Amino acid sequence: MANITAKRELMPPGDPNAYAILTFELVLRRKMVLSTYMLTMPCIFLASLTLVVFWLPPERPDRTALGTYVVDSQPDWVSI
């Protein structure tokens, strides 16, 4: 968090039955390292798995399962 401020007001001012209004302001900063690890690295890993699918012989049943996994996983990571 970059900055936090709070403010308290009484409404209506000077009235013995006044109620308090609390106002909070939060300023958040994004760290780019987090987005690198959370978004870029999984996309690179899934892209490399795509190449592995083409290296496997066509008659192996693992090829179809791995190809299906890669195709189903890529839109999930890219949409984040």
Rosetta blueprint (number, residue, H / E / L):
1 M L
2 A L
3 N E
4 I E
5 T E
6 A E
7 K E
8 R E
9 E E
10 L E
11 M E
12 P L
13 P L
14 G L
15 D L
16 P L
17 N L
18 A L
19 Y E
20 A E
21 I E
22 L E
23 T E
24 F E
25 E E
26 L E
27 V E
28 L L
29 R L
30 R L
31 K L
32 M H
33 V H
34 L H
35 S H
36 T H
37 Y H
38 M H
39 L H
40 T H
41 M H
42 P H
43 C H
44 I H
45 F H
46 L H
47 A H
48 S H
49 L H
50 T H
51 L H
52 V H
53 V H
54 F H
55 W H
56 L L
57 P L
58 P L
59 E L
60 R L
61 P H
62 D H
63 R H
64 T H
65 A H
66 L H
67 G H
68 T H
69 Y H
70 V H
71 V H
72 D H
73 S H
74 Q H
75 P H
76 D H
77 W H
78 V H
79 S H
80 I L
